[in-house]
Amino acid sequence: MTFPKPRLSFLQIINMNVGFFGIQYSFGLQQSAVNPIYDFLGASPDQIPLLNLAGPVTGLLIQPVIGVLSDRTWHPKFGRRKPYFFIGALLCSITLFFFPFSSSLWMAAGLLWILDAGNNTAMEPYRAFIADKLPSNQHATGFLTQSFFTGLGITLANVSLFIFQKYIPEGAGKIPYWVFGSFFLGSICSISSVLWSIRTTPEIPPTEEELIKLRANKKSITAPFIEIIHAIKDMPRVMWQLALVYLFQWYALFCYWQNASKSIAQSVWHTTPNGNKILYEEAVGWTGLVNGWYNIATFLSAFGLVVLAKKYSAKWVHTSCLILAGVGLLIFPHIENKYFLFAPMTGFGIAWASMMGVPYLMVIGNIPKERYGVYMGIINMMIVIPMILQNITFGYILKNFLSNNSGYAITFAGIFLLIAASATLLIKTTKSTDEVSVPLGGAH
C-alpha cells in the first residue's frame, strides 16, 4: 500500500537542497578554474577538449550505475540516497584540496577524473532524493530549488576566483596562489553543505511491500547494467525527444566553458595564454566574475521559472531560455568593454536555471517512481554523451576549421544553443508533465 507523501514547508525544501550548493561549488570550479589551470601548465587550445574528457566519461560510467544501486538500497540508519551523495561529496572535498598542487598536465587531468567521479556519485542520487521526498505537486519547487543552489554554489566558486586574484599574491609556481584559495574554500563547502542536508532531512522509509521487493532483488555485478538496458528499452518517448535537445545544448555548453577565459582575454585584453601572463590572469579573474554573474542570474530567476512553467508550459519556458542564451553567445566574443559582458551573460544565466530544472518537469510524470534513480542516471547519460562527442571532436574542429580562435568557438556554441531551442519545440508533453502545480511554500 502506498501512502501519500507529506507536503514540505519551503524551509524544509531549502534544507534538503543545501547539499547541492557544495556539489555545485565543485562544478563551478570545473567550469572556470580547471581550464585556466591547464593553460597555466602549458596546454594548447586544441588539447583542452580531450583534457576535459574525465567529466562526461565518469558521468556515463558512474551515474546510471549509482542510480540503479541507490534505487535498490535501504539502510535503517543511513537511508537510500544519502550514503551515495555523502561519499561523493567527501571524495570531491579531498580532491579539491589537492588539485591546485598539480605540477603537470597529466597530474591535473588525473585529479579531474577523481573529482568528476565524486561529483557523479553525488549528483543523480540527489536528483532522485528530491523525487523520493516530495509529492508530485512540489516537484517543480524541489528541482528549481536545486537550480537556485546550483547558481549560488557556482557563483561563489567563480566570484572567489576574482576576489582571491585581487588580494592573494601570485606566488612563484606555475599555478598562482589565488587559485589555491578557491579550491580550499570549495573543499570545505563540498562536505559541510552535504552534511547539513543529511542531518536536517530524513528519508522516507520504504513500505513493507517495497522492502520485500528490495530484498528479492539479487545483488550481482551485472544487475545494474541489465537494469539500465531494460530502462532504456522502456524509456518514454518524451525522454528520447529530450535527448535531441541535450545533444546540441550540452555540446554548446562545453564549448563555452572551455573557451570563455581565452575569448575574454582575446576580445577585451587583446592577449592569449601564451602572451602577457599578467593580462591573461586578469582575464581569468574577470571570467570568474562574469560566470559568477550569470549564476547570480540563475538563482535569482530560478523560482520565477517555476511560475512561468506553470503558466506557459515547461517546453515554452525552456525554448525561450535557450534562445536567450544562444543570442547572448553570438554577441559575447565581439564585446571589447569588459563591463558589457554582463548583459549577454544575464540571459545565459536564466537559461542555466532552466537547464538545471525545467527539463526534469517535462519527463518526471512519465517515469515510474520505483525507477527514479535509474532514469535520472539515464538523463545524465543524455548530458554526458554530447560532452564526450565534444571532447573527442571539437579539438579537431577548433584547430582545422576555427583557427584555434576561442571567439569563433563561442559563436559555434551560440548556434548550437539556437538549434537546441528548435529541437525543444518538437517535444510532445502530456498534461501531467507540462502543467505543473508549483506552490512555493506552506505545509499541511
N, C-alpha and C positions, 0 to 999 in steps of 0.2 A: 504494500500500500504506500502510495506517495503522498506526502503531506505538503501543503503549500508553504513556500519559503516566506519567512517573516520579512516585511519591508524594513530597510535600514534607514536610520537618520542620515542626513548629509554628513555630519561629523563622523559617523561610523564608516561611511563610504570613503571619506578622506583618509581616515586612519588605515584602512585596509590597503590603500594605494600609496602610502608614504614610501614603502619599499621600492616602488617603481622609480622614485626620484633617484635613488642611488644607482640603480641599474642603468638609468638613462644618463647620469653624470658620466659613467664609464663610456657609454656610447658616444656622448658629446666629445670626449677626448679623442675617440677614434675618428670622429668626423673632422676635427680641427687641428689636432696636435700630432697624430701619428704620421701623416704625410709630410708635414714640415720636419719631423724627426728624420724621416727617410731623406729629405732634402739636405738636412744638416750633415747626414752621414754619406752624402755624395751620390744619391740616386739620380738618374736621368728621368725626364718626364715620362718616356715610354716604358720605363721599368715599374712605375708606380702601380699600374693596374695589377700586374702579377704579384707584386708585394702585398697587395690587399686581398689576395685570394683566400686568406685564412677565414675571414668573416663568413662569406657565403658557403664555403665548403663545410666548415664546422656546423653552420646552421642546417645545411642539408642533411648531414650525418647524425647530428645530435638531437635537434628539436623534435622531429617526429617520433624518434625512439623514446625520448624523455616524456613526450606527451602520452604515448601508449603506457609506459611504465607508471606514470602518475595516475592515469585512469584506473590502473589495476592495484594501486597501493592504498592501504589504510592501516594506520597505527593509532591506537587509542591515545597515545601521548603526543606523537609528532604530527599526526594528520595525514593528508593525502598529497597536497601540493607543496606545503611548507618545506619539507626536507629538501626538495629539489631547488627551490629558489634560495634557500639558505646556503646550500653547498655551492651553488653558482655564484652567489654574492661573495662568499668567503674566498673563492678562487680568484674572482675579479680583484678583490681587495689586495690580496698578496701580490698579484701580477702587476697591478698599478704601481705598487711601491717600488718594484724592481725595474720597471720599464725604462725610466729615464737614465738608468745606469748602462744602457745599451752602448757597446763600444764598436759595433759593426752592423751593417745592414742585415746580415743573417741572424744576429742575435735579436735585433728589434723585430724581424719578421717571425722568429720562433716564439718570442713572448706574445706577439699579436695572436698567434694560434692559440696559446693558452688563455689569453684574455677573452677571445671570442668563444672558446669552449665554455668558460664560466658564464658569459653573458647569455649564451644559447641554452645552457642548462637552467638558467633562471627565467628566461623570457616567457615561453609558452605555458609552463605551469602557472605563471602569474596571470596570464590571459584566462586560462581555464578556471583559476581561483575566483575571478570575477563572475564568470558564468555559473559556477557552482553555488556561489554565495547569495546572489541577488535574484529576486523574482524577475520575470521577463520584462515587466514594465519599468524596471530600473536598470536594465542592461545598458541603455544608452548613457545614462548618467555614470555608470561604472566605467565603461570603456572611455568615455570622454574625460572623466576624471584622470584616467591614465594618460590621456593626451595632455592634460594640464601639467601633470608631474613630469611627463616627457619634456615639455617645454621648459619647466622650471629647472630640471636637472641639467639639460643640455645648455641652458642659459648660463647657469653658474659655472659649468665647465669652460665655456667659451669666454665669459667675462673674466674668469680667473686668469686666463692667458694674457688678456690685455692689461689687467691690473698688475700682475706679477712682473710682466715685461717692463712696466714703468718703474717699479720700485725694488726689484731684486737685481743685483749685479749680474752681468753676463757670465762671468767665470772664464776659465782658461780652456775648458774642454770643447769637444765638438758640439755637445748639446748644452745650451745655456742653462744657468741655474734657475731661471724663472720657469722653465718647463718642469723642473723638479717640483716646485711648489704646487703647481696644478695637479700633478699626478699624486702627490702625497695627500692633498685635500680629497681627491677622488677616492683614495684608498680608505680614508676614514668614512666618507659619506656612503660608500657602497655597502659596507657591512652594518653600519649603525642604523641606517634607514630601514633596511630589511628586518633587523631585529625589532624595531618599533612596530612594524605591521604584524610580525609574528606574535608579539606579546599582547597586542591590543585586539586582535581579530581571531576568534576561534573558528575552526572549520565546522561545517555541518556534518555530523557523523552519518554514515550510510544506514539505511533501514536494514532490518534483519534479512529481507529478501535480497537486497543489494549485497550484503555481506556473504550470503550463500553463493551468489554468482561470482564474487571476487575470489572466494576460496576454491570454487570449482575450476577457475582458470588455472591451467597447468603452466607453471613458470618454466620457460625454456629460452635458450639463446635466440632461437629463430622466431619466437612468438610475436615480438614487437614488429618485425619486418612483415610477417604474414598478415598481421592486423592492419598495417599501413597499406599493403596491397589490396586487401578487401575493402578498406575505407575508400581508396582511390576509385576502385571499381564501382562502389555505390555512391560516389560523390554527386551531390545535386548539381543540376545544370548551371545554376547561378554561380557556383564556385569555378566552373570552367570559364564562364564569361569574365569573372573577376581576374582569372589567371592572365587573360589577354591584356587587361588594363595594367596589371602588375609588371608584365613583360617590358612595356615601354616606361612605366613610371619609375621602377627601381633601377633600370639601366641608366636612366637620366640622372637620378639622384647620386649614384656613384660617380658619374662624370663630373657633377658639380663639386662633391666633397673632395675629390682628388685634385681638382684644378682651381678651386676658389682662391687660395692664397697666392698662387702664381699668376692668376688672372688679375687680381687686385694689384699685385706688385708691378705687373706689366702696364696696366692702364693708368694707375694713379702715381706710382713711384718710378715708373719707366726703368725697371730693373728686373733681374731674374735671380734665381737661387745661386747661379754661378757669377753674378755680377757683384754689386755693392752689398756686402753682408749686413751692414748696419741698416741699410734701407730695406733689405728683404726681411730682416727681423721686425722692423716696424710694420711692414705689410702683414706679416704673420699675426702680430698682436692686433692689428686693425681687423683682420679677418675674424679673429676671435670675437671682437666687439660686434661685427656685422652679423656673424652667426648667432651670437648671443641675442642680438636684437630680433632676428627672425623667430627665435624661440620664445622671446617675450611675447611677440605677436601670437605665437602658438598658445601659450597658456592663458592669454587674455581673451582669445577668441574661442577656446575650446567649448565653453558652456553655451556660448551664443550659437555654435553649430548644432548643439543639442536641440535648441528651439527651432532652428531652421530646418533640421532634418525631420522634425515632427510636422512642420507646417508645409514644407515644399517637397519632401521626399529626400531620402539619403542619396539617391542617384543624382539628382539635380544639384544638390549641395556639393557632392564630390566633383562633378563635372565643372562647375563654376570655379571651384578652388584650384583645380588643375590648370584651367585657362589662366587664372591669375598668376600662378607660378610660372607657367610656360612663357607668358609675355614678359614677366619680370626677368627671366634668364636671357631672353633675347636682347633686352636693354642693358643688362648688367655689364658685359665686357666693354661697352662703349662709354662708360661713365669715367670721367677723369677727376671729378671732385669727390673726395672720399666721403663727404657727408651725404652726397646724393645717393650713395649705395644703399642707404637705409630704406629708400622708397620702394624699389622693386623687392627688397627682402621682406617688407611687410606682407605683401601678397604671398610670397613664398612661405612665410611663417603660418599664415592662415591655412594654406594648403597642407602644410606639415601637420597641423592639428587634425585636419580631415583625414589624412593618410593614417594617422595613429588610431582613429576610432571609427570613422564613418563606414569604411568597407565592411567592418565586422557586423554593423547593423543590417547590411544588405543580405548577409548569409546566415546569421545566427538562428533565425526562425526555422531554417531548413535543416539544422543539424540536431540529431538526437542527443539528449543531454548526457547519456552514458558514454558518448564518444566525443565530448567536448575537447578533451586533451589531444587525441589523435588528429582531429580536424583542425585545431589551432596549429598543430605542428605541420599539417599539410599546407595550410595557408602560408606558413613561413617558408615551406618549400617553394611556393609560388613567388616569394620575395627573393630567395637566395639563388634560384636558378638563373633569373635575369642578371643578378650580380656576378655569378660565375661566368656567364656569357660575356659580360662587360670586362671582367678581369682578363679573360682569355683573348678577346677580340679587340678591345679598344686601344691597347698599346700599338697594335699594327695600324689601326685606323688613324690614330693620332700622329704617328710617325710618317705614314705614307700618303695620307690624304689631307691632314690638317696641319702639316709642317711643324709638329710639336708645339703648336700655338695654343696656349691654355684658354685664350679668349674664344677661339674657334670651338674648343671643347665645350665651353659653357653654352654657346649658341646651339651646338648639336644637342645638348641636354634640353634646352628650351623647346626645340622642335619635337623631341620625343615626348615631352610632357603634353604638348598640344595633341599629339596622336593618342596618348593615353586618355585625354579628355573625350576625344571622339569615340574611343572604344567603350568608355563608361556608358555612353548613350545606348549602346547595344544590350546592356544588362536588362534582363526581364525580372523584375522583383515582384514578389507577392505582397499582399496587404500585410501579412504578419511580419514580414521583414522590412517593409518600406514605411509603413505608417506606424511609427513608434510612439508609445506613450512615455513621456520623459519628465515626470515630476522631479524637481531638483532637491527636494528635502522633505522632512517630516517622516514620522513613523507611527504605525498603529499598533 
